Amino acid sequence: MLHRISHKLWLSGLPLLPRLLSQLNRSLTGIEIHPGARIGHAVFIYHGMGVVIGETSEVGNRCLVYQGVTLGGTGKEHGKRHPTLAENVVVGAGAKVLGAIQVGANTRIGAGSVVVMDVEADSTVVGIPGRVVHQSGVRINPLAHSALPDAEAGVIRNLMERIDQLENQVSALQSCLQDVAAGHLVKDLNAGESQKLKDREIIEFLG
C-alpha cells in the first residue's frame, strides 16, 4: 500500500516525499522498493525481508517473490537498467535478477540463482549464472522448490556416461584391431542418437 502511494507521488514529480515513504516501508517490512518501480496486481512477496526492487524494475501481475530476492541494475547509466518480470513469474529465495532483461511469463527462477540474460516464457532457470532447463509437459507446484532440476548434476551424469562409453569404444577398437590382424570383419562403432543428444546437452550447458 505504501509503495502504491509513493509510486503515484514519484510519477507526479515529487522528489523527496516518495523516497521518505519508501524508507518508511523498508523500516516496517524489510522490503525495499524504489518509488519508481512498477508493481502489478496481486503480486505476493512471501517472507519479504531483504527483498530489493530497483527503480526501473517492472513486476507483472500475480508474480510470487520470496525473501532475499534482488531485482537490481548492473550499472549507473540512466534509463532502463533493471529487469522486467512478466505475469506469473516465481522468483525463489535469495535469487538475483540483474540488468535490463526480460523474464517471460510463467517462468520459475530457482532459489539462489543469478539471472543476467533474457529468459523466454514457460522456462525454469537454475544456477549461477542462471541457465534455462526444460521440463516439457510437466506442471510443478510453484512452492515446491525441491522439484527444481539440478542442471549441474545432469551434465555431470552425462559426462560420466560419456566417459564410460568412450572407454567401451576404446576396448572395442582394441578388439577390432585384433580382428583386422586376424582378417575378420570390423564392427560399426558409431555413437547412437541418444549419446549424441547427451553430447549436445553438455555443449549447451557449457555455453
Helices and strands as residue ranges (DSSP letters): H 2-11, H 17-29, E 32-33, E 38-39, E 44-45, E 52-53, E 58-59, E 64-65, E 70-72, E 84-85, E 90-91, E 96-98, E 102-103, E 108-109, E 114-115, E 124-126, E 131-133, G 145-147, H 151-182, H 193-206
